Amino acid sequence: MLRTAFVTSGLMLIVAADLTAQSTATPVFLAPYRALQRVEYGASLSDPGSGIAVEGFYRFGSRKYDIGFRGGFADTDLGRTQFLAGVDFRTQVIDHSDDFPLDGAITAGIGGRFGDGESQAYIPLGLSLGRRVELEDSNVEFTPYFHPVLAPTFGDGTYDSRLLFGWAWASMFHATRSPMSA
């Protein structure tokens, strides 16, 4: 059955410290699993703290694994534009049970921000914990989740090497044309 769907990732309720979740150091976090079965693609608009970032992404996967490619541009506080590029990986490692109510996925990536005199590489590592909620007799489901991320950085310019930490409480929404089936 062909499903037409849209996905909105976001609704960051609480975010702390340096916001870095993905391989491009933007505050775009991952739920414990994909919203769609095989392929996800879209765009994100975010505020990484020093301007606005616009990115496109393409993710594909099989079973409990998926890989994604991100690319875009970010304005810096110095009025310069940086090119963003990265690869992200997610694998589901925890299934909810009677003993533990959440699903979980390990996330990892490599990528960077590249620009005039200030290039920076990122290797984010995280654990996303949440649970999919399907609304009864509805074509809507949502996944509230918590995603802490550690990201060692390497580069030149203002920030040589650092260890960044970011986290978010967030929710991912998914809707289809027909009600979900079990």
BAZA-811268 format. One record per residue (C-alpha): residue number from 1; x, y, z. Coordinates in nm, 4 decimals, decimal comma. Last residue first. Example, Ala and Ser with C-alpha at 12.3 -4.5 7.8 and 13.67 -1.06 7.14 Angstrom:
<rs>
R     k         xx         yy         zz
R     2     1,3670    -0,1060     0,7140
R     1     1,2300    -0,4500     0,7800
</rs>
This chain:
<rs>
R     k         xx         yy         zz
R   182    -0,0934    -0,2719     1,3286
R   181    -0,2514    -0,0461     1,0701
R   180    -0,2227     0,3305     1,0575
R   179    -0,5262     0,5254     0,9366
R   178    -0,5243     0,6304     0,5691
R   177    -0,3699     0,9336     0,4014
R   176    -0,0612     0,9229     0,6232
R   175     0,0733     1,1474     0,8991
R   174     0,4055     1,1501     1,0852
R   173     0,5170     1,3796     1,3673
R   172     0,8607     1,3827     1,5352
R   171     0,8907     1,5173     1,8880
R   170     1,1769     1,6782     2,0756
R   169     1,3553     1,6945     2,4093
R   168     1,7000     1,8017     2,3108
R   167     2,0661     1,7554     2,3842
R   166     2,4023     1,9052     2,2964
R   165     2,7588     1,8496     2,4099
R   164     3,0706     1,9762     2,2343
R   163     3,4271     1,8531     2,2820
R   162     3,6744     2,0985     2,1359
R   161     3,9537     2,1249     1,8810
R   160     4,0770     2,4334     1,6946
R   159     3,7962     2,6848     1,7393
R   158     3,8676     3,0344     1,6059
R   157     4,0378     2,9194     1,2862
R   156     4,1313     2,5603     1,2224
R   155     3,9668     2,2273     1,2743
R   154     3,8727     1,9289     1,4850
R   153     3,5554     1,8708     1,6805
R   152     3,4515     1,5978     1,9263
R   151     3,0735     1,5713     1,9386
R   150     2,8747     1,4312     2,2317
R   149     2,4972     1,4000     2,1736
R   148     2,1924     1,3663     2,4027
R   147     1,8629     1,2778     2,2271
R   146     1,5325     1,2627     2,4189
R   145     1,2201     1,1530     2,2304
R   144     0,8509     1,2136     2,1672
R   143     0,7401     1,0114     1,8656
R   142     0,4160     1,1031     1,6949
R   141     0,1463     0,9224     1,5019
R   140    -0,1329     1,0606     1,2873
R   139    -0,3742     0,8837     1,0517
R   138    -0,6276     0,8404     1,3281
R   137    -0,8539     0,5699     1,4651
R   136    -0,6349     0,5507     1,7804
R   135    -0,3398     0,7899     1,7900
R   134    -0,0158     0,6004     1,7411
R   133     0,2592     0,6839     1,9909
R   132     0,6188     0,5954     1,8986
R   131     0,8539     0,5818     2,1963
R   130     1,1743     0,7643     2,2786
R   129     1,5482     0,7383     2,3457
R   128     1,8193     0,8668     2,1077
R   127     2,1778     0,7858     2,2027
R   126     2,4597     0,9978     2,0646
R   125     2,7933     1,0288     1,8879
R   124     2,8810     1,3359     1,6769
R   123     3,2118     1,3420     1,4835
R   122     3,2548     1,7015     1,3681
R   121     3,5051     1,8738     1,1363
R   120     3,5621     2,2534     1,1388
R   119     3,6743     2,4950     0,8692
R   118     3,7210     2,8598     0,9655
R   117     3,9571     3,0425     0,7289
R   116     3,7038     3,0991     0,4506
R   115     3,4489     2,8233     0,4870
R   114     3,3778     2,4591     0,5548
R   113     3,1429     2,3201     0,8155
R   112     3,1837     1,9525     0,8848
R   111     3,1071     1,5888     0,8564
R   110     3,1120     1,2603     1,0386
R   109     2,8243     1,0797     1,2014
R   108     2,6916     0,8650     1,4806
R   107     2,3554     0,7755     1,6320
R   106     2,2762     0,4849     1,8638
R   105     1,9066     0,4084     1,8801
R   104     1,6604     0,3533     2,1618
R   103     1,3033     0,2408     2,2167
R   102     1,1435     0,3243     2,5506
R   101     0,9257     0,1536     2,8155
R   100     1,1900    -0,0668     2,9847
R    99     1,0921    -0,3792     3,1841
R    98     0,7655    -0,4552     3,0031
R    97     0,9512    -0,4074     2,6774
R    96     1,0679    -0,1317     2,4442
R    95     1,3300    -0,2281     2,1867
R    94     1,6848    -0,0985     2,2347
R    93     1,9629    -0,1024     1,9724
R    92     1,8099     0,0813     1,6748
R    91     2,0829     0,1881     1,4366
R    90     2,1498     0,5403     1,3120
R    89     2,4206     0,6743     1,0799
R    88     2,4932     1,0309     0,9644
R    87     2,7007     1,1643     0,6721
R    86     2,7993     1,5281     0,6434
R    85     2,8298     1,8485     0,4453
R    84     2,7842     2,2163     0,5369
R    83     2,9249     2,5060     0,3296
R    82     2,9899     2,8216     0,5321
R    81     2,8702     3,1741     0,4572
R    80     3,0383     3,4756     0,6139
R    79     2,8701     3,7601     0,8014
R    78     3,0995     3,7298     1,1037
R    77     2,8214     3,5713     1,3133
R    76     2,8151     3,2897     1,0607
R    75     2,5593     3,2137     0,7902
R    74     2,5048     2,8448     0,7208
R    73     2,4779     2,6463     0,3973
R    72     2,3603     2,3013     0,2990
R    71     2,4306     1,9313     0,2790
R    70     2,3208     1,6238     0,4678
R    69     2,3498     1,2542     0,3789
R    68     2,1777     0,9866     0,5813
R    67     2,2298     0,6249     0,6768
R    66     1,9802     0,3813     0,8196
R    65     1,9840     0,0635     1,0253
R    64     1,7083    -0,1260     1,2097
R    63     1,5731    -0,3115     0,9047
R    62     1,6837    -0,1310     0,5912
R    61     1,7727     0,2290     0,5383
R    60     1,7692     0,5483     0,3408
R    59     1,8182     0,9104     0,4394
R    58     1,8404     1,2221     0,2189
R    57     1,8911     1,5664     0,3684
R    56     1,8766     1,9307     0,2641
R    55     2,0138     2,2036     0,4830
R    54     1,9528     2,5706     0,5611
R    53     2,1445     2,7237     0,8532
R    52     2,0713     3,0619     1,0138
R    51     2,3092     3,2697     1,2221
R    50     2,5610     3,2131     1,5014
R    49     2,3693     2,9923     1,7409
R    48     2,2927     2,6906     1,5238
R    47     1,9576     2,8434     1,4227
R    46     1,7798     2,5917     1,2044
R    45     1,5971     2,5453     0,8743
R    44     1,5689     2,1837     0,7699
R    43     1,5003     2,0170     0,4379
R    42     1,3565     1,6914     0,3163
R    41     1,4236     1,3317     0,2385
R    40     1,3322     1,0034     0,3992
R    39     1,3569     0,6592     0,2387
R    38     1,2796     0,3017     0,3417
R    37     0,9947     0,2644     0,5914
R    36     0,9111     0,6235     0,6783
R    35     0,9366     0,7936     1,0180
R    34     1,2743     0,6375     1,0825
R    33     1,3663     0,5228     1,4305
R    32     1,5039     0,6439     1,7669
R    31     1,4291     1,0079     1,6729
R    30     1,7154     1,2151     1,5336
R    29     1,8191     1,5740     1,6238
R    28     1,8643     1,8836     1,4084
R    27     2,0554     2,1448     1,6100
R    26     2,3259     2,2034     1,3468
R    25     2,6847     2,0892     1,3875
R    24     2,7126     1,9523     1,0306
R    23     2,7563     1,5906     1,1420
R    22     2,4371     1,6154     1,3416
R    21     2,3446     1,7052     1,6955
R    20     2,5297     2,0185     1,7906
R    19     2,3717     2,2919     1,9929
R    18     2,6340     2,4208     2,2316
R    17     2,4768     2,4046     2,5768
R    16     2,1100     2,3163     2,6263
R    15     1,7878     2,2537     2,4337
R    14     1,4399     2,2261     2,5826
R    13     1,1131     2,2027     2,3907
R    12     1,2521     2,1514     2,0440
R    11     0,9379     2,1164     1,8403
R    10     1,1333     1,9611     1,5616
R     9     1,0929     1,7044     1,2953
R     8     0,7955     1,7410     1,0660
R     7     0,7325     1,4473     0,8407
R     6     0,4938     1,4255     0,5529
R     5     0,3344     1,1164     0,4168
R     4     0,1868     0,9593     0,1096
R     3     0,1464     0,5915     0,1686
R     2     0,1434     0,3325    -0,1068
R     1     0,0000     0,0000     0,0000
</rs>
